[in-house]
Amino acid sequence: AKLRVSEPPNAYDFGQIINALNASKDKAACADLLTVTDPKTLPVLLSNKLEGEILLIFIQSLEHYIAGKDPGLAYQHLFYLSKAERFKVVLALLSKNEKEEVQHLFDLLTESQSDQYSLEDLESLKNVYEL
């Protein structure tokens, strides 16, 4: 069954949806979730549940479904993801290949223009992601 996400969930539902997305690796559904979720609410919704696999499916969904259409939204999600609890821990555990995926998303955002971020903003966020 395909996951349908049409409205911003609360933290409990968000956790359930994330677990389902993680199991199915459904990047399109994850992109739907990120599209209806206000980036500012990510740290609260994620609570202490951020894991490497979750960070990765977010990065891949942003890369494949959102960055091309709405680079500003992709940037906002990256920015607020970095404020989530456990972000530093999860980041430290990413493999070289996983880091390259994150780098690729930043490359896409560098090529796109958005009034939501400047190249300086991107550079400083890249530092946060240790790229």
C-alpha positions as CSV (number, residue, x, y, z in Angstrom):
1,A,0.0,0.0,0.0
2,K,1.3,3.4,-0.9
3,L,1.6,5.8,1.9
4,R,-0.4,9.0,1.5
5,V,0.6,12.0,3.5
6,S,-1.6,15.0,3.1
7,E,-1.3,17.1,6.3
8,P,1.3,17.9,8.9
9,P,1.3,15.1,11.5
10,N,1.9,15.5,15.3
11,A,5.1,14.1,16.8
12,Y,3.6,10.6,17.5
13,D,2.1,10.2,14.0
14,F,5.3,11.6,12.5
15,G,7.3,8.9,14.2
16,Q,4.9,6.2,13.0
17,I,5.1,7.6,9.4
18,I,8.9,7.8,9.6
19,N,9.1,4.2,10.7
20,A,6.8,3.1,7.8
21,L,8.8,5.1,5.3
22,N,12.0,3.7,6.6
23,A,10.8,0.2,6.2
24,S,9.4,0.8,2.7
25,K,12.2,3.2,1.6
26,D,9.4,5.1,-0.2
27,K,11.2,8.3,-1.1
28,A,8.2,9.8,-3.0
29,A,6.0,9.4,0.1
30,C,8.8,10.9,2.2
31,A,8.9,13.9,-0.1
32,D,5.1,14.3,0.3
33,L,5.7,14.3,4.1
34,L,8.4,16.9,3.9
35,T,6.3,19.0,1.5
36,V,3.4,19.2,4.0
37,T,5.7,19.6,7.1
38,D,6.8,23.0,8.1
39,P,10.6,22.7,8.3
40,K,10.7,24.7,11.5
41,T,8.7,22.0,13.2
42,L,11.2,19.2,12.3
43,P,13.3,19.3,15.5
44,V,10.1,19.0,17.6
45,L,8.5,16.3,15.4
46,L,11.7,14.2,15.3
47,S,12.2,14.6,19.0
48,N,15.1,12.2,19.8
49,K,14.2,9.8,17.0
50,L,16.7,10.9,14.4
51,E,18.7,7.9,13.0
52,G,21.2,7.6,10.1
53,E,18.6,5.8,8.0
54,I,16.1,8.5,8.6
55,L,18.5,11.3,7.8
56,L,19.4,9.5,4.6
57,I,15.9,8.9,3.3
58,F,15.2,12.7,4.0
59,I,18.4,13.6,2.1
60,Q,17.4,11.3,-0.8
61,S,13.8,12.6,-0.9
62,L,15.0,16.2,-0.9
63,E,17.5,15.4,-3.6
64,H,15.3,13.5,-5.9
65,Y,11.9,15.1,-5.4
66,I,12.1,18.5,-3.8
67,A,15.4,20.3,-4.6
68,G,14.6,20.6,-8.4
69,K,11.1,22.0,-7.8
70,D,11.6,24.0,-4.6
71,P,15.2,24.5,-3.6
72,G,14.2,26.9,-0.9
73,L,12.1,24.3,0.9
74,A,15.0,21.8,0.6
75,Y,17.3,24.3,2.1
76,Q,14.9,25.0,5.0
77,H,14.6,21.3,5.7
78,L,18.4,20.8,5.7
79,F,18.7,23.8,8.0
80,Y,16.2,22.6,10.6
81,L,17.3,19.0,10.4
82,S,20.6,20.1,11.6
83,K,18.9,21.5,14.7
84,A,17.4,18.1,15.6
85,E,18.4,16.2,18.7
86,R,21.1,13.6,17.9
87,F,22.0,15.3,14.6
88,K,25.7,15.4,15.5
89,V,25.8,11.8,16.5
90,V,24.0,10.6,13.4
91,L,26.2,12.8,11.2
92,A,29.3,11.3,12.7
93,L,28.1,7.8,11.8
94,L,27.5,8.4,8.1
95,S,29.6,6.4,5.7
96,K,31.7,8.0,3.0
97,N,29.0,7.1,0.4
98,E,26.3,8.6,2.5
99,K,28.3,11.8,3.0
100,E,28.6,12.0,-0.8
101,E,24.8,11.9,-1.1
102,V,24.5,14.9,1.2
103,Q,27.2,16.6,-0.8
104,H,25.3,16.0,-4.0
105,L,22.2,17.6,-2.5
106,F,24.2,20.7,-1.5
107,D,25.6,20.7,-5.1
108,L,22.1,20.8,-6.5
109,L,21.1,23.6,-4.2
110,T,24.3,25.5,-5.2
111,E,23.2,25.3,-8.8
112,S,19.7,26.4,-8.1
113,Q,18.8,29.9,-7.1
114,S,16.3,30.7,-4.4
115,D,15.5,33.8,-2.5
116,Q,15.4,31.6,0.6
117,Y,19.1,31.3,0.9
118,S,22.4,32.8,-0.4
119,L,25.5,30.9,-1.4
120,E,27.0,32.1,2.0
121,D,24.1,30.5,3.8
122,L,24.7,27.2,1.9
123,E,28.4,27.3,2.7
124,S,27.8,27.8,6.4
125,L,25.2,25.0,6.4
126,K,27.7,22.7,4.6
127,N,30.1,23.3,7.5
128,V,27.4,22.2,9.9
129,Y,27.0,19.0,7.8
130,E,30.9,18.7,8.0
131,L,31.3,18.8,4.2
